[in-house]
């Protein structure tokens, strides 16, 4: 490390396992999306298992001092973001929202399906929708690989009201309830700023 820098372990196994995504909340806590359901190619997903979200609180210290399991009832979890009194989760084929309006780290209700249609291909299934980040413009951004094209819309929308997503970046505005496809043509995006 450069002079005047230091590194310390904040969280490690067995406290965190199979991390696939993370987000920080306004209180400086780390939220980890743990994925247990992604399996070998022959099986694709092991749906007798569940994925979970774990909160690590180490506010003011160099290592976590409290570990809380927020939920362990998810499957195919690939993205997490915190905001608007809850957590946003990418669990293809769905974008989910779990409210926690009183911020007590206990879900107020079951997950709400916000969007659906994020297809998971039979072949090359590692390109499916992933990652969530709020932009400074209030939109929630995500991404999806080219081999898992989808027809994205609100639950119950007919095909003619859905937008094609063929590898690229998309966004959703939670307050306006609008969905847009921003880019197409990427192969396997697992990161964006």
C-alpha positions as CSV (number, residue, x, y, z in Angstrom):
1,X,0.0,0.0,0.0
2,X,1.1,3.6,-0.5
3,X,2.7,5.4,2.5
4,X,0.1,6.6,5.0
5,X,-2.5,4.0,3.9
6,X,-3.6,0.9,5.8
7,X,-5.9,-2.0,5.1
8,X,-7.9,-4.1,7.5
9,X,-10.4,-6.9,7.2
10,X,-13.9,-5.6,7.6
11,X,-15.8,-8.8,7.1
12,X,-14.7,-12.3,6.0
13,X,-15.9,-15.9,5.8
14,X,-17.9,-17.3,7.5
15,X,-19.7,-14.0,8.2
16,X,-20.0,-13.3,4.4
17,X,-20.2,-16.1,1.8
18,X,-20.8,-16.1,-2.0
19,X,-21.0,-12.3,-2.4
20,X,-22.2,-11.2,-5.8
21,X,-23.0,-7.5,-5.1
22,X,-22.9,-4.9,-2.4
23,X,-24.2,-1.4,-1.6
24,X,-23.7,1.1,1.2
25,X,-26.6,2.8,3.0
26,X,-26.8,6.4,4.3
27,X,-25.6,5.2,7.7
28,X,-22.4,3.8,6.4
29,X,-23.4,0.2,6.6
30,X,-22.5,-2.4,4.0
31,X,-25.2,-4.6,2.5
32,X,-24.1,-7.8,0.8
33,X,-26.1,-9.8,-1.7
34,X,-25.1,-13.5,-1.2
35,X,-25.9,-15.9,-4.0
36,X,-26.1,-19.6,-3.2
37,X,-28.4,-20.6,-6.1
38,X,-26.0,-20.1,-9.0
39,X,-24.8,-23.6,-9.9
40,X,-22.8,-25.6,-12.4
41,X,-23.7,-25.4,-16.1
42,X,-25.5,-28.8,-16.0
43,X,-27.8,-27.6,-13.2
44,X,-27.8,-23.8,-13.9
45,X,-29.6,-22.9,-10.6
46,X,-30.0,-24.9,-7.4
47,X,-33.5,-23.8,-6.5
48,X,-33.7,-25.8,-3.4
49,X,-31.4,-23.2,-1.9
50,X,-32.0,-19.5,-1.1
51,X,-30.0,-16.4,-1.5
52,X,-29.8,-13.7,1.2
53,X,-29.0,-10.1,2.1
54,X,-26.7,-9.5,5.0
55,X,-26.1,-6.1,6.7
56,X,-22.7,-5.4,8.2
57,X,-22.5,-2.4,10.6
58,X,-19.1,-1.2,11.6
59,X,-19.8,2.5,11.8
60,X,-16.9,4.2,13.3
61,X,-14.7,1.1,13.5
62,X,-12.3,-0.7,11.1
63,X,-14.3,-4.0,11.3
64,X,-17.9,-5.0,11.4
65,X,-19.4,-5.0,14.9
66,X,-22.9,-6.2,14.0
67,X,-24.2,-8.6,11.4
68,X,-27.9,-8.8,10.5
69,X,-29.6,-11.1,8.0
70,X,-32.2,-8.8,6.3
71,X,-33.7,-11.6,4.2
72,X,-32.9,-15.2,3.3
73,X,-35.9,-15.9,1.0
74,X,-34.5,-14.9,-2.4
75,X,-33.4,-16.8,-5.5
76,X,-31.1,-15.9,-8.4
77,X,-30.0,-12.7,-6.6
78,X,-27.6,-10.6,-8.7
79,X,-27.9,-7.0,-7.6
80,X,-28.8,-4.8,-4.6
81,X,-29.3,-1.1,-4.0
82,X,-30.6,0.8,-1.0
83,X,-33.0,3.7,-1.2
84,X,-36.5,5.1,-0.9
85,X,-37.3,3.3,2.3
86,X,-36.3,-0.2,1.3
87,X,-34.0,-2.3,-0.8
88,X,-34.0,-3.0,-4.5
89,X,-33.0,-6.5,-5.7
90,X,-32.4,-7.9,-9.1
91,X,-33.6,-11.5,-9.0
92,X,-34.1,-12.4,-12.7
93,X,-36.7,-12.5,-14.2
94,X,-37.8,-9.8,-11.7
95,X,-36.8,-6.5,-10.2
96,X,-38.0,-6.6,-6.6
97,X,-38.5,-4.0,-3.8
98,X,-38.6,-4.9,-0.1
99,X,-39.9,-2.0,2.0
100,X,-38.4,-1.1,5.3
101,X,-40.0,2.2,5.9
102,X,-39.1,2.4,9.6
103,X,-35.5,1.4,8.9
104,X,-35.4,-1.3,11.6
105,X,-33.7,-3.8,9.3
106,X,-36.8,-6.0,9.2
107,X,-38.8,-6.3,6.0
108,X,-42.2,-4.6,6.3
109,X,-43.7,-7.1,3.9
110,X,-42.8,-9.7,1.3
111,X,-40.9,-8.5,-1.8
112,X,-43.0,-6.5,-4.3
113,X,-42.4,-7.3,-8.0
114,X,-41.7,-3.9,-9.7
115,X,-40.6,-5.1,-13.2
116,X,-40.5,-8.5,-14.8
117,X,-39.4,-10.1,-18.1
118,X,-35.6,-10.2,-17.5
119,X,-35.1,-13.5,-19.3
120,X,-32.5,-16.1,-18.3
121,X,-31.2,-18.0,-21.3
122,X,-31.0,-21.8,-21.4
123,X,-27.5,-21.5,-22.8
124,X,-24.9,-19.0,-21.5
125,X,-27.0,-18.2,-18.5
126,X,-24.3,-16.1,-16.8
127,X,-25.2,-13.1,-18.9
128,X,-28.5,-12.4,-17.2
129,X,-29.6,-9.1,-15.6
130,X,-27.5,-7.9,-12.7
131,X,-26.3,-4.9,-10.8
132,X,-28.3,-2.0,-9.5
133,X,-27.2,1.6,-8.8
134,X,-29.1,4.8,-8.2
135,X,-28.0,7.7,-10.3
136,X,-27.9,11.3,-9.0
137,X,-30.9,11.9,-11.3
138,X,-33.2,9.6,-9.2
139,X,-33.2,6.7,-11.7
140,X,-32.3,3.2,-10.7
141,X,-29.9,1.8,-13.3
142,X,-29.1,-1.9,-14.1
143,X,-27.6,-4.0,-16.9
144,X,-28.1,-7.2,-18.8
145,X,-26.0,-9.3,-21.1
146,X,-26.7,-9.9,-24.8
147,X,-27.5,-13.6,-24.6
148,X,-30.4,-13.1,-22.2
149,X,-32.7,-10.8,-24.1
150,X,-35.8,-9.8,-22.3
151,X,-39.2,-8.1,-22.8
152,X,-39.3,-5.8,-19.8
153,X,-42.5,-4.3,-18.3
154,X,-44.7,-4.1,-15.3
155,X,-46.3,-7.3,-14.0
156,X,-49.3,-8.2,-16.2
157,X,-48.3,-5.9,-19.1
158,X,-49.1,-7.4,-22.5
159,X,-46.2,-7.9,-25.0
160,X,-47.0,-4.8,-26.9
161,X,-46.4,-2.6,-23.8
162,X,-43.0,-4.1,-23.0
163,X,-39.6,-2.9,-24.1
164,X,-37.0,-5.2,-25.6
165,X,-33.7,-5.4,-23.7
166,X,-31.0,-7.0,-25.8
167,X,-27.8,-6.5,-23.9
168,X,-27.1,-3.2,-22.3
169,X,-28.0,-0.6,-19.7
170,X,-31.6,0.1,-18.5
171,X,-33.1,2.4,-16.0
172,X,-36.3,2.7,-13.9
173,X,-37.7,5.7,-12.1
174,X,-39.4,4.6,-8.9
175,X,-41.4,7.8,-8.3
176,X,-42.6,8.2,-11.9
177,X,-42.8,4.4,-12.5
178,X,-41.1,4.7,-15.9
179,X,-38.8,2.1,-17.5
180,X,-36.3,2.9,-20.3
181,X,-33.7,0.9,-22.3
182,X,-30.6,3.2,-22.6
183,X,-28.1,1.1,-24.6
184,X,-28.0,-2.2,-26.5
185,X,-25.3,-4.4,-28.0
186,X,-23.1,-5.3,-25.0
187,X,-22.1,-8.9,-24.4
188,X,-21.8,-9.4,-20.7
189,X,-21.7,-6.2,-18.6
190,X,-21.0,-6.8,-14.9
191,X,-20.1,-3.3,-13.9
192,X,-21.1,0.3,-14.6
193,X,-20.6,3.8,-13.2
